[in-house]
Amino acid sequence: MLFAFDIDGTLTDETHQIPDEVVSYLEAMHEPILFITGRIFSFAMKTLHKIKFPYYLGVQNGADILKMPEKKLVTQHYLDKSILLKLDHMFDQREEDFLVYSGVESGDYCYYRESGFSKDALLYLDKLKSLSAEPWKKYSSYEELPDRFPLVKIFGTPDELSKVYEIPEVS
């Protein structure tokens, strides 16, 4: 049997850490455990650093699944770069841009177009940058990006973001 747990709000306390009692309980279960999170790997490890027993970790909503503590990649579920062109076209009138995540094996950072974000959004991005193990990379053209990536984070109003459901499937 495999037990799967979300990290934030499920296992963490108000300090965003997993209490020692919870870590001890999980270790005593003697069952395989999967921690799943929308976080990037380096940010997830800031919360999971106390856990010394073997477990699985799904980061970026399961795009990368790793066997821990050896950090062995078990599987990947990535998006194709072609989706970025569709997103760019759909959101051409948006106020804010989107982030493209690199993934664990590629450095655990984001690609971003600085010119696509408002001053307020750039302040928020500065906070996100501090959670990455590596500096973020600016880009201006999709040709600069890898062919596949684990996650894209779109910024916008609820009306703008509802357009995501209109994206045709990528083959």
Solvent accessible surface area in square Angstrom, and as a share of the most:
residue,aa,sasa,rsa
1,M,168,0.75
2,L,96,0.48
3,F,68,0.28
4,A,65,0.50
5,F,44,0.18
6,D,64,0.33
7,I,0,0.00
8,D,59,0.30
9,G,75,0.72
10,T,81,0.47
11,L,17,0.09
12,T,21,0.12
13,D,50,0.26
14,E,155,0.70
15,T,85,0.49
16,H,112,0.50
17,Q,52,0.23
18,I,1,0.01
19,P,34,0.21
20,D,86,0.45
21,E,127,0.57
22,V,43,0.25
23,V,16,0.09
24,S,67,0.43
25,Y,150,0.57
26,L,5,0.02
27,E,91,0.41
28,A,66,0.51
29,M,42,0.19
30,H,163,0.73
31,E,72,0.32
32,P,66,0.41
33,I,1,0.00
34,L,27,0.14
35,F,0,0.00
36,I,51,0.26
37,T,5,0.03
38,G,41,0.40
39,R,17,0.06
40,I,13,0.07
41,F,24,0.10
42,S,19,0.12
43,F,52,0.22
44,A,0,0.00
45,M,48,0.21
46,K,101,0.43
47,T,3,0.02
48,L,0,0.00
49,H,95,0.42
50,K,68,0.29
51,I,8,0.04
52,K,155,0.66
53,F,26,0.11
54,P,94,0.59
55,Y,6,0.02
56,Y,70,0.26
57,L,0,0.00
58,G,0,0.00
59,V,0,0.00
60,Q,2,0.01
61,N,105,0.54
62,G,12,0.11
63,A,5,0.04
64,D,0,0.00
65,I,26,0.13
66,L,3,0.02
67,K,75,0.32
68,M,7,0.03
69,P,82,0.51
70,E,98,0.44
71,K,100,0.42
72,K,127,0.54
73,L,53,0.26
74,V,79,0.45
75,T,48,0.28
76,Q,48,0.21
77,H,115,0.51
78,Y,43,0.16
79,L,67,0.33
80,D,62,0.32
81,K,41,0.18
82,S,44,0.28
83,I,22,0.11
84,L,0,0.00
85,L,108,0.54
86,K,67,0.28
87,L,2,0.01
88,D,38,0.20
89,H,141,0.63
90,M,32,0.14
91,F,2,0.01
92,D,87,0.45
93,Q,157,0.70
94,R,42,0.15
95,E,127,0.57
96,E,25,0.11
97,D,2,0.01
98,F,0,0.00
99,L,0,0.00
100,V,0,0.00
101,Y,14,0.05
102,S,3,0.02
103,G,0,0.00
104,V,14,0.08
105,E,120,0.54
106,S,61,0.39
107,G,23,0.23
108,D,8,0.04
109,Y,16,0.06
110,C,1,0.01
111,Y,24,0.09
112,Y,7,0.03
113,R,38,0.14
114,E,74,0.33
115,S,113,0.73
116,G,25,0.24
117,F,15,0.06
118,S,33,0.21
119,K,171,0.72
120,D,114,0.59
121,A,11,0.09
122,L,46,0.23
123,L,118,0.59
124,Y,102,0.39
125,L,0,0.00
126,D,77,0.40
127,K,144,0.61
128,L,28,0.14
129,K,61,0.26
130,S,79,0.51
131,L,48,0.24
132,S,20,0.13
133,A,69,0.54
134,E,86,0.38
135,P,107,0.68
136,W,28,0.10
137,K,101,0.43
138,K,121,0.51
139,Y,12,0.05
140,S,91,0.59
141,S,39,0.25
142,Y,25,0.10
143,E,146,0.65
144,E,95,0.43
145,L,9,0.04
146,P,48,0.30
147,D,101,0.52
148,R,115,0.42
149,F,0,0.00
150,P,6,0.04
151,L,31,0.15
152,V,24,0.14
153,K,70,0.29
154,I,34,0.17
155,F,31,0.13
156,G,31,0.30
157,T,72,0.42
158,P,116,0.73
159,D,118,0.61
160,E,33,0.15
161,L,60,0.30
162,S,59,0.38
163,K,76,0.32
164,V,53,0.30
165,Y,197,0.75
166,E,124,0.56
167,I,30,0.15
168,P,84,0.53
169,E,167,0.75
170,V,50,0.29
171,S,152,0.98
